[in-house]
Amino acid sequence: MSEKYQTYPELRRVNDEWLPLGLPKNWVLKRVKFLLKDGQEGIKIGPFGSALKLEDMVESGYRVYGQENIIKRDFSIGKRLISTSKFTEMSVYAVRAGDILVTMMGTSGKCQLVPETAEFGIIDSHLLRLRPNEKEVVPDFLCMLLDECHELKYQIGKQGKGSIMHGLNSSIVKNLFLPLPSLEEQLVILSFLDHETAKIDTLIEKQQQLIKLLKEKRQAVISHAVTKGLNPDAPMKDSGVEWLGEVPEHWSVVPLRHITPEVTVGIVVTPAKYYVDNGIPCFRSLNVKENSIEERDFVYISKASNSDLIKSQVFQGDILVVRSGQPGKAAVVLAKHDGYNCIDLIIIRKSKKIISDFLCYQINSDVCKKQISSGSGGAIQQHFNVELAKGLYVTFPPLEEQMEISKYIMKQIQAFDSLVKKAEMSIDLMKERRSALISAAVTGKIDVRNWKPQTSADMQQKTITEPVATH
């Protein structure tokens, strides 16, 4: 860092100690309120809930933007629309390209710049609208400061009763101190960040593509193992099922009803009437993932109700299958779940004829997914019922071979999941790097005033002029 760009540690003792590393020499501290348009145009909280009612919503009209648009960074989502007359009435809450919207409650302090492509609309009561004065600050720069500057979170936490989760208000936001360079330097910083974050985003996208490919490969390995077996030289025969094709000659293909003692369903009719604060946990569709059970967000019923509802109790080796939403996802019940109950799930009882893990892998395979989709009117989100489950065609190899295939699939899943986890960790690290880079640049911790993007000519010249190493 050059001498002209030294930071001032003494600023730690100024402004409530919010900026521990000080400021570059040519930067200034300004409150947010001095960077906005005058009056209510500069800062505005969305209307109180009573001002925007359900009856105000129409099928076609102007958008109502909420926290979900900011958190998901997507201005195309959401279905709330108001009429032209209502929009005119509430025009003080209107948003336009270049405005900054800030979340107020829950996950508060998240910011997003309104893009040029956003439809006309208003904000709801969970958002705060900032309209920057472009003579003082570049809107993109202000948005990055508010969203990525770690020192601001300290300020917000202190003013917001010690925690950012207590929510924001216009007074807190208006009085935040921001580190600010000249408009010219703001543009240089933005150009630097556009260039550098684009490289990071490309790496993230490649990792996301890798994860997608790994999951597709994992699914293909499972589907092949449960339909073709592990011996590539085994004699094959036509299964008689169009979407299954050939199977090993010594395997059978049968409807599910022929190999399981019972296919039934969990509590369907008004399950909430049985709910208690503590008691027997009940599985719901959110607890069933492909080949695993997720223990979260349980609802409970009393022991007495559980005894009365024995038909929907589940035990080790039973298989739970989702009925609606994403029908067909299946998981095996573990020993620790013996005696739990379930709600609106299909239950395939443990069978002596087929290993539960092997059957579960089949139900989650592409072959069964095609059957489920076809049996649900061709749309995967349709309802899946007990009769359709009973009619699923499944492969039926000897028990010893089922065990061998199950062990193989388990190892393959573990290997693929390990690779996926590494890729996800890599993405998290890159996102942290991206956030840290933005925070450092917009708060002056790195000097980018003389930065310029390297061209292909620069790279070629560097290669030509670099000395060749000698030994």
C-alpha positions as CSV (number, residue, x, y, z in Angstrom):
1,M,0.0,0.0,0.0
2,S,1.4,3.4,-1.0
3,E,2.3,6.1,1.4
4,K,-0.6,8.2,0.1
5,Y,-3.0,5.4,0.9
6,Q,-2.1,4.8,4.5
7,T,-4.9,4.0,6.9
8,Y,-5.5,5.9,10.2
9,P,-5.7,3.6,13.2
10,E,-6.7,6.5,15.3
11,L,-10.1,6.4,13.7
12,R,-10.8,3.4,15.9
13,R,-11.5,6.0,18.7
14,V,-13.9,8.0,16.5
15,N,-17.5,7.3,15.7
16,D,-18.1,4.7,18.3
17,E,-15.1,2.6,17.3
18,W,-17.0,1.1,14.3
19,L,-14.1,1.2,11.8
20,P,-11.2,-0.7,13.4
21,L,-8.8,-0.4,10.4
22,G,-9.4,3.3,9.8
23,L,-9.8,5.0,6.4
24,P,-7.6,5.6,3.4
25,K,-6.2,9.2,3.5
26,N,-8.4,10.5,0.7
27,W,-11.7,8.9,1.9
28,V,-14.3,10.5,4.1
29,L,-17.0,9.2,6.5
30,K,-20.5,10.1,5.7
31,R,-23.9,9.2,7.1
32,V,-26.3,7.4,4.8
33,K,-28.8,10.3,5.0
34,F,-26.4,12.6,3.3
35,L,-26.1,10.3,0.3
36,L,-29.8,10.1,-0.5
37,K,-32.3,12.2,-2.4
38,D,-34.1,14.8,-0.3
39,G,-37.1,14.2,1.9
40,Q,-39.2,11.0,1.7
41,E,-38.0,10.4,-1.9
42,G,-34.6,9.4,-0.4
43,I,-35.8,6.9,2.2
44,K,-39.1,5.2,2.6
45,I,-40.4,2.2,4.6
46,G,-43.1,0.1,2.9
47,P,-46.8,0.6,3.9
48,F,-48.2,-0.9,7.0
49,G,-50.0,-4.1,6.5
50,S,-53.4,-2.5,7.0
51,A,-52.7,-0.2,4.0
52,L,-52.2,-3.2,1.7
53,K,-54.9,-5.8,2.1
54,L,-55.6,-9.2,0.4
55,E,-58.6,-7.7,-1.4
56,D,-56.2,-5.2,-3.1
57,M,-54.6,-8.0,-5.0
58,V,-55.5,-8.5,-8.6
59,E,-54.6,-11.0,-11.4
60,S,-52.9,-8.4,-13.6
61,G,-51.3,-5.2,-12.5
62,Y,-48.3,-3.7,-10.7
63,R,-45.9,-5.8,-8.7
64,V,-45.6,-5.9,-4.9
65,Y,-42.0,-6.6,-3.9
66,G,-41.1,-8.3,-0.6
67,Q,-38.2,-9.8,1.3
68,E,-38.1,-12.9,-0.8
69,N,-37.0,-10.8,-3.8
70,I,-34.0,-9.4,-1.9
71,I,-33.0,-12.6,-0.2
72,K,-33.2,-14.7,-3.4
73,R,-31.8,-11.8,-5.5
74,D,-34.6,-12.3,-8.0
75,F,-37.2,-9.6,-9.0
76,S,-39.1,-12.0,-11.1
77,I,-40.6,-14.1,-8.3
78,G,-43.7,-13.4,-6.4
79,K,-47.4,-13.3,-7.4
80,R,-48.7,-10.3,-5.6
81,L,-50.1,-7.6,-8.0
82,I,-52.2,-4.4,-7.4
83,S,-54.4,-2.5,-9.8
84,T,-53.4,0.8,-11.6
85,S,-55.6,2.8,-9.2
86,K,-54.0,1.2,-6.1
87,F,-50.5,1.8,-7.5
88,T,-51.3,5.4,-8.1
89,E,-52.7,5.7,-4.6
90,M,-49.5,4.2,-3.2
91,S,-47.0,5.8,-5.6
92,V,-44.8,7.1,-2.7
93,Y,-43.8,3.4,-2.2
94,A,-42.9,2.9,-5.9
95,V,-39.6,1.4,-6.9
96,R,-37.5,2.2,-9.9
97,A,-34.2,1.0,-11.4
98,G,-31.3,2.2,-9.3
99,D,-33.2,2.1,-6.0
100,I,-31.8,0.0,-3.2
101,L,-34.2,-2.2,-1.2
102,V,-33.2,-3.3,2.3
103,T,-34.8,-6.1,4.3
104,M,-36.2,-4.9,7.6
105,M,-37.1,-8.0,9.7
106,G,-35.9,-11.5,10.2
107,T,-32.9,-11.7,7.9
108,S,-32.5,-8.0,8.1
109,G,-29.9,-5.9,6.4
110,K,-29.9,-7.7,3.1
111,C,-29.7,-5.3,0.2
112,Q,-30.4,-5.5,-3.5
113,L,-30.2,-2.9,-6.3
114,V,-33.4,-2.7,-8.4
115,P,-32.3,-3.8,-11.9
116,E,-33.4,-2.2,-15.2
117,T,-35.4,-5.3,-16.0
118,A,-37.6,-5.1,-12.9
119,E,-41.3,-4.4,-13.5
120,F,-43.0,-1.4,-12.0
121,G,-44.2,-2.0,-8.5
122,I,-44.2,-1.0,-4.8
123,I,-42.5,-2.3,-1.7
124,D,-44.3,-4.0,1.1
125,S,-44.0,-3.3,4.9
126,H,-40.9,-5.6,5.2
127,L,-38.7,-3.5,3.0
128,L,-37.0,-0.1,3.1
129,R,-36.3,1.8,-0.1
130,L,-33.2,4.0,-0.5
131,R,-33.0,6.3,-3.5
132,P,-29.3,7.4,-3.8
133,N,-28.3,10.9,-4.8
134,E,-26.0,10.0,-7.8
135,K,-24.0,13.3,-7.3
136,E,-22.8,11.9,-4.0
137,V,-22.6,8.1,-4.5
138,V,-22.9,5.5,-7.3
139,P,-25.9,3.4,-6.5
140,D,-24.1,0.1,-7.1
141,F,-21.3,1.2,-4.8
142,L,-23.7,2.2,-2.0
143,C,-25.6,-1.2,-2.3
144,M,-22.3,-3.1,-2.1
145,L,-21.3,-1.1,1.0
146,L,-24.6,-1.8,2.7
147,D,-24.6,-5.5,1.8
148,E,-21.0,-6.4,2.3
149,C,-19.3,-4.0,4.7
150,H,-18.7,-6.0,7.9
151,E,-18.2,-2.8,9.9
152,L,-21.8,-1.8,9.1
153,K,-23.1,-5.0,10.8
154,Y,-21.4,-3.8,14.0
155,Q,-23.2,-0.4,13.7
156,I,-26.5,-2.0,12.9
157,G,-26.2,-4.5,15.8
158,K,-25.3,-1.8,18.3
159,Q,-28.2,0.5,17.2
160,G,-30.6,-2.4,16.7
161,K,-30.5,-3.4,20.4
162,G,-27.5,-5.5,20.2
163,S,-28.6,-7.8,17.3
164,I,-29.2,-7.4,13.6
165,M,-32.0,-9.9,14.0
166,H,-34.0,-7.3,16.0
167,G,-34.8,-5.6,12.7
168,L,-34.0,-2.3,11.1
169,N,-35.7,1.0,10.9
170,S,-35.2,4.1,8.8
171,S,-33.5,6.0,11.7
172,I,-30.8,3.2,12.1
173,V,-30.1,3.1,8.3
174,K,-30.0,6.9,7.9
175,N,-27.4,7.3,10.6
176,L,-25.0,4.6,9.5
177,F,-21.5,5.9,8.8
178,L,-20.1,4.8,5.4
179,P,-16.5,5.1,4.2
180,L,-16.6,6.9,0.8
181,P,-14.0,7.7,-1.9
182,S,-14.6,10.1,-4.8
183,L,-17.1,9.2,-7.5
184,E,-14.3,8.5,-9.8
185,E,-12.7,6.0,-7.4
186,Q,-16.1,4.4,-6.8
187,L,-16.3,3.6,-10.5
188,V,-12.8,2.2,-10.5
189,I,-13.6,0.0,-7.6
190,L,-16.8,-1.2,-9.2
191,S,-14.9,-2.0,-12.4
192,F,-12.3,-3.9,-10.4
193,L,-15.0,-5.9,-8.6
194,D,-17.0,-6.7,-11.8
195,H,-13.8,-8.1,-13.3
196,E,-12.6,-10.1,-10.2
197,T,-16.0,-11.4,-9.0
198,A,-16.8,-12.5,-12.6
199,K,-13.7,-14.8,-12.4
200,I,-14.9,-16.2,-9.0
201,D,-18.5,-16.6,-10.3
202,T,-17.1,-18.6,-13.2
203,L,-15.3,-20.9,-10.9
204,I,-18.4,-21.3,-8.7
205,E,-20.5,-22.1,-11.8
206,K,-18.0,-24.8,-12.8
207,Q,-18.3,-26.4,-9.4
208,Q,-22.1,-26.2,-9.6
209,Q,-22.0,-28.0,-12.9
210,L,-19.6,-30.6,-11.4
211,I,-22.1,-31.2,-8.6
212,K,-24.9,-31.6,-11.1
213,L,-22.9,-34.1,-13.1
214,L,-21.9,-36.0,-10.0
215,K,-25.5,-36.3,-8.9
216,E,-26.6,-37.5,-12.4
217,K,-23.8,-40.0,-12.4
218,R,-24.7,-41.3,-9.0
219,Q,-28.3,-41.7,-10.1
220,A,-27.2,-43.5,-13.2
221,V,-25.0,-45.9,-11.2
222,I,-27.9,-46.7,-8.9
223,S,-30.4,-47.3,-11.7
224,H,-28.0,-49.5,-13.6
225,A,-27.2,-51.6,-10.5
226,V,-30.8,-52.3,-9.6
227,T,-31.9,-53.1,-13.2
228,K,-28.9,-54.7,-14.8
229,G,-26.9,-56.1,-11.8
230,L,-23.2,-56.0,-11.2
231,N,-22.1,-58.8,-13.7
232,P,-21.7,-57.2,-17.1
233,D,-21.4,-60.7,-18.6
234,A,-24.7,-62.0,-17.2
235,P,-27.2,-63.4,-19.8
236,M,-30.1,-60.9,-20.3
237,K,-33.8,-61.2,-21.1
238,D,-36.6,-58.9,-22.0
239,S,-38.3,-57.7,-18.8
240,G,-41.6,-57.2,-20.5
241,V,-41.8,-53.7,-19.1
242,E,-41.2,-51.0,-21.7
243,W,-39.3,-48.5,-19.6
244,L,-37.2,-51.3,-17.9
245,G,-35.8,-53.0,-20.9
246,E,-33.6,-56.1,-20.4
247,V,-32.7,-57.6,-17.0
248,P,-30.5,-60.5,-16.0
249,E,-32.0,-63.7,-17.1
250,H,-32.3,-65.2,-13.6
251,W,-34.1,-62.2,-12.2
252,S,-37.9,-61.8,-11.9
253,V,-39.9,-58.6,-12.5
254,V,-43.0,-58.4,-10.4
255,P,-45.5,-55.8,-9.2
256,L,-44.7,-54.5,-5.7
257,R,-47.8,-56.0,-4.2
258,H,-46.4,-59.5,-4.8
259,I,-43.3,-59.1,-2.6
260,T,-44.4,-57.0,0.3
261,P,-46.9,-58.0,3.0
262,E,-48.7,-54.6,3.0
263,V,-48.7,-51.2,1.3
264,T,-50.7,-48.7,3.3
265,V,-50.8,-45.0,4.2
266,G,-50.1,-42.8,7.2
267,I,-52.6,-40.5,8.9
268,V,-54.5,-38.6,6.2
269,V,-57.7,-37.3,7.6
270,T,-57.2,-34.1,9.8
271,P,-53.9,-35.2,11.4
272,A,-53.6,-31.9,13.2
273,K,-56.4,-33.0,15.6
274,Y,-53.9,-35.5,17.2
275,Y,-51.0,-33.0,17.6
276,V,-49.5,-32.4,21.1
277,D,-46.5,-30.5,22.3
278,N,-44.5,-33.6,23.2
279,G,-45.1,-37.3,22.5
280,I,-44.5,-39.7,19.6
281,P,-42.7,-38.1,16.6
282,C,-44.5,-38.3,13.3
283,F,-42.7,-38.4,9.9
284,R,-44.0,-36.1,7.1
285,S,-42.9,-35.7,3.5
286,L,-40.3,-33.1,4.6
287,N,-38.5,-35.8,6.6
288,V,-38.1,-38.2,3.7
289,K,-35.1,-37.6,1.4
290,E,-33.9,-40.0,-1.3
291,N,-32.4,-43.0,0.6
292,S,-32.3,-41.2,4.0
293,I,-34.5,-39.8,6.7
294,E,-34.0,-36.2,8.0
295,E,-34.8,-35.8,11.6
296,R,-36.2,-32.2,11.8
297,D,-39.4,-30.3,12.3
298,F,-41.3,-33.2,13.8
299,V,-44.9,-33.0,14.9
300,Y,-46.0,-35.2,17.8
301,I,-49.0,-37.2,18.8
302,S,-49.8,-38.7,22.2
303,K,-49.0,-42.3,23.2
304,A,-52.7,-43.0,23.4
305,S,-53.3,-41.7,19.9
306,N,-50.3,-43.6,18.6
307,S,-51.8,-46.8,20.0
308,D,-55.1,-46.1,18.4
309,L,-53.3,-45.3,15.1
310,I,-51.3,-48.5,14.9
311,K,-52.1,-48.8,11.2
312,S,-49.8,-45.9,10.5
313,Q,-47.0,-46.8,12.9
314,V,-43.7,-47.6,11.3
315,F,-40.9,-50.0,12.2
316,Q,-37.3,-50.8,11.2
317,G,-37.1,-52.0,7.6
318,D,-40.4,-50.3,6.5
319,I,-40.1,-47.9,3.6
320,L,-41.7,-44.5,3.6
321,V,-42.6,-43.0,0.3
322,V,-43.7,-39.4,-0.4
323,R,-47.2,-39.1,-1.8
324,S,-47.4,-35.6,-3.1
325,G,-45.2,-32.6,-4.0
326,Q,-42.3,-34.8,-5.1
327,P,-43.9,-38.2,-5.1
328,G,-41.8,-41.3,-5.1
329,K,-38.9,-40.2,-2.8
330,A,-38.3,-43.1,-0.5
331,A,-36.3,-43.9,2.7
332,V,-35.9,-46.9,4.9
333,V,-37.0,-46.6,8.6
334,L,-34.1,-47.2,11.0
335,A,-34.2,-49.1,14.3
336,K,-34.2,-45.9,16.3
337,H,-37.5,-44.9,14.6
338,D,-39.4,-48.0,15.7
339,G,-42.9,-47.1,16.8
340,Y,-42.9,-43.6,15.3
341,N,-46.0,-42.6,13.3
342,C,-46.4,-40.9,10.0
343,I,-48.6,-38.5,8.2
344,D,-49.7,-38.6,4.5
345,L,-46.9,-41.0,3.5
346,I,-47.1,-44.4,1.8
347,I,-45.8,-47.2,4.0
348,I,-44.3,-50.3,2.3
349,R,-43.9,-52.9,5.0
350,K,-40.7,-54.8,5.5
351,S,-40.6,-58.1,3.5
352,K,-38.7,-61.3,4.0
353,K,-38.6,-61.7,0.2
354,I,-36.7,-58.5,-0.6
355,I,-34.1,-56.4,1.3
356,S,-35.4,-53.1,2.2
357,D,-32.4,-51.1,1.1
358,F,-32.4,-52.8,-2.3
359,L,-36.1,-52.0,-2.8
360,C,-35.6,-48.4,-1.6
361,Y,-32.8,-47.9,-4.1
362,Q,-35.2,-49.2,-6.8
363,I,-38.0,-46.8,-5.8
364,N,-35.6,-43.9,-6.0
365,S,-34.2,-45.1,-9.4
366,D,-35.1,-43.5,-12.7
367,V,-37.1,-46.7,-13.7
368,C,-39.5,-46.3,-10.8
369,K,-39.6,-42.5,-11.3
370,K,-40.8,-43.0,-14.8
371,Q,-43.5,-45.4,-13.6
372,I,-44.6,-43.0,-10.9
373,S,-44.7,-40.1,-13.3
374,S,-46.7,-42.1,-15.9
375,G,-49.1,-43.3,-13.2
376,S,-49.6,-39.7,-12.0
377,G,-50.9,-38.3,-15.3
378,G,-47.5,-37.6,-16.6
379,A,-46.7,-34.8,-14.1
380,I,-44.2,-35.6,-11.4
381,Q,-45.9,-33.2,-8.9
382,Q,-49.2,-35.1,-9.1
383,H,-50.6,-37.2,-6.3
384,F,-49.2,-40.7,-5.8
385,N,-51.5,-43.2,-4.0
386,V,-51.4,-46.7,-2.5
387,E,-52.8,-48.5,-5.6
388,L,-50.2,-47.0,-7.9
389,A,-47.5,-48.0,-5.4
390,K,-48.8,-51.6,-5.3
391,G,-48.6,-51.7,-9.1
392,L,-45.0,-50.6,-9.4
393,Y,-42.9,-53.1,-11.3
394,V,-39.7,-53.9,-9.5
395,T,-36.8,-56.2,-10.2
396,F,-36.5,-59.2,-7.9
397,P,-33.0,-60.9,-7.9
398,P,-32.0,-63.6,-5.4
399,L,-31.5,-62.3,-1.8
400,E,-27.8,-62.9,-1.9
401,E,-27.5,-60.7,-5.0
402,Q,-29.8,-58.1,-3.5
403,M,-27.4,-57.8,-0.6
404,E,-24.4,-57.6,-2.8
405,I,-25.9,-54.9,-4.9
406,S,-27.1,-52.9,-1.9
407,K,-23.6,-52.9,-0.4
408,Y,-22.2,-51.8,-3.8
409,I,-24.7,-48.9,-4.1
410,M,-24.0,-47.8,-0.6
411,K,-20.3,-47.5,-1.3
412,Q,-21.0,-45.7,-4.5
413,I,-23.3,-43.2,-2.9
414,Q,-20.7,-42.5,-0.1
415,A,-18.1,-41.9,-2.8
416,F,-20.2,-39.6,-4.8
417,D,-21.5,-37.7,-1.8
418,S,-17.9,-37.2,-0.6
419,L,-17.1,-35.6,-4.0
420,V,-20.3,-33.5,-3.9
421,K,-19.4,-32.3,-0.4
422,K,-15.9,-31.2,-1.4
423,A,-17.4,-29.3,-4.3
424,E,-19.9,-27.6,-2.0
425,M,-17.2,-26.7,0.4
426,S,-15.2,-25.2,-2.5
427,I,-18.2,-23.1,-3.5
428,D,-18.6,-21.9,0.1
429,L,-14.9,-20.9,0.3
430,M,-15.2,-19.1,-3.0
431,K,-18.3,-17.2,-1.9
432,E,-16.5,-16.2,1.3
433,R,-13.6,-15.0,-0.8
434,R,-16.0,-13.1,-3.0
435,S,-17.6,-11.4,-0.1
436,A,-14.3,-10.6,1.6
437,L,-12.9,-9.1,-1.7
438,I,-16.0,-6.9,-2.1
439,S,-15.8,-5.8,1.6
440,A,-12.1,-5.0,1.4
441,A,-12.5,-3.0,-1.9
442,V,-15.5,-0.9,-0.9
443,T,-14.0,0.0,2.5
444,G,-10.6,1.0,1.2
445,K,-8.6,-1.9,2.7
446,I,-7.1,-2.6,-0.7
447,D,-5.9,0.1,-3.1
448,V,-7.3,-0.4,-6.6
449,R,-6.9,3.1,-8.0
450,N,-4.3,2.1,-10.5
451,W,-6.0,-1.2,-11.4
452,K,-6.8,-2.0,-15.0
453,P,-7.9,-5.3,-16.5
454,Q,-5.2,-7.4,-18.2
455,T,-5.8,-7.8,-21.9
456,S,-4.6,-10.7,-24.0
457,A,-1.9,-8.4,-25.3
458,D,-0.7,-7.7,-21.7
459,M,-0.5,-11.4,-21.1
460,Q,1.4,-12.0,-24.3
461,Q,3.9,-9.2,-23.6
462,K,4.4,-10.5,-20.0
463,T,5.3,-13.9,-21.5
464,I,7.7,-12.4,-24.0
465,T,9.5,-10.2,-21.5
466,E,9.7,-12.6,-18.5
467,P,13.2,-14.1,-18.2
468,V,13.6,-17.8,-18.7
469,A,14.7,-19.6,-15.6
470,T,18.1,-21.2,-15.7
471,H,19.5,-24.0,-13.7
